[in-house]
Amino acid sequence: ATKASRNNSVFPREDVQTIFSRINVPLERFKGTDLGKHSPIDGEKLCELGLTDEAGLNRAIDDAQQAFLRWRTVPAPERGKLVYTFAELVRRHKAALAAVVTLDCGKTETEALGEIQEVIDICDFAIGLSRQLYGLTIATERPEHRMAETWHPLGIFGQITAFNFPAAVWSWGAMIALVCGDSVIWKPSEKSPLTAIALSGLMDQAIAACDSAPAKLAQVVLGGAELGRQLASDTRIPLVSATGSTTMGRDVAARVGARLGRSTLELGGNNAAIVSDKADLDLAIRGVAFAAVGTAGQRCTSLRRLIVHESIADEFVARLKTVYAQLRVGRPDDPDVHVGPLIDERAHQQMASALQQASAEGGSVFGGERVLEDQYPDAFYVNPAIVSMPAQSDIVEQETFAPILYVMKYATIDEAIALQNGVSQGLSSAIFTTDMREAEYFLSASGSDCGIANVNIGTSGAEIGGAFGGEKATGGGRAAGSDTWKAFMRRATNTVNYSSSLPLAQGVEFDV
Ligand code: UN1
């Protein structure tokens, strides 16, 4: 961590306007006076944007419906070619797109490049998938009949995403939706809209280059919570996905549910790692540190709770504090920095008040101070915090979107798993151990109750090949790989009678 320079920067160090002209995407399309977009790096105003009003959303939905009616008739492998064309553009502009991500949400250069890589990866997955939208053939009860299921395109896919992964989360849904034959309307977070404008501009270029792809197939609308509510309530949108807070997710689920639409929700996480007395401690230290401080603790998968065996807890926490003391906090466009800024002032206030509450609940706090305030009075840099807690108190049960790691001790593995499962959220979890009984127990039905359960890996940094999402207050939705595509299509069960008689199912007689 203390090497002189870990990376050479590949970022174009240019202003927003220059980066957008480099990728041939007109920022002007979203010009307006409704929203000043400020850089989380130094608080500087980057540009002014116009928001989508109700009429604008209505038009977007009408256009998306027209696009869908065309797109659903295009063979799926042909649809895959659109994603292929888009992926080539993303590959070509990887560094510029990563620079936009960093300006937009403040994540470090290596993590921003990683996020764009995640977009490329899901494109590759979707392209392969476009030839693998398999339905089953099912044994029928009746002679000379055939029963099968067919997967058809569903309609408009509406997507509400959070600020922290301004590119990847959209691509996990949108790339799958596109090969499944759906059209897409994306409402990115108003805190990081630039990445969405850049990516949708490249998608428009890909659409223009593919004869079979209709215009307005993948659109972006800009706005806040009210626009999200309109999108969730509109009956023309059969599938809505939402990533963000549990409060927002409850609202979206209620609106979509009230009209019997489908929603897939990826909401709060309060992810824990258990560090066993049988862990490889060198590996555990690195796994824990990246998961807890990466993206300045602003991933849904960030590590927030550390459950350490009592026999090694003091030593482990002391070592972790040594690592924390060496972390470089600063501008995310400096390639030697580990921890960039929080997204905004509110995020800093929430961190400060969580630390205060933790102290009041008996915690002892290491780190957590605001830094670089003199240099960047309008940006919010913090030292990541480690808080030793006497118990899993109220504050530990909440997700605070900031780099705070609460530490608790355990004696038996059952106690550790009970603590791990003892919160309302159920996104990601991990155990560090070299004991295979302990590891398998953690992964078993009696172990972690999360959508993601890892062994000897931190809680963050999931690959796109697996299904991503979690249980309980995390919302139950899944995105990205595995068979999540099924949520983006409608299933028809087809029974065909090729005999000249009409046998009824279940042996029912009906003679006329
Ligand atoms: C999120 O924070 O919403 O597993 C997504 C990870 C990343 C994605 C996080 N691949 O940490």
Boltz pocket constraint, residues with backbone or C-beta under 6 A from the ligand:
constraints:
  - pocket:
      binder: B
      contacts: [[A, 118], [A, 164], [A, 165], [A, 168], [A, 169], [A, 243], [A, 298], [A, 299], [A, 300], [A, 301], [A, 302], [A, 459], [A, 460], [A, 461], [A, 462], [A, 463]]
      max_distance: 6.0
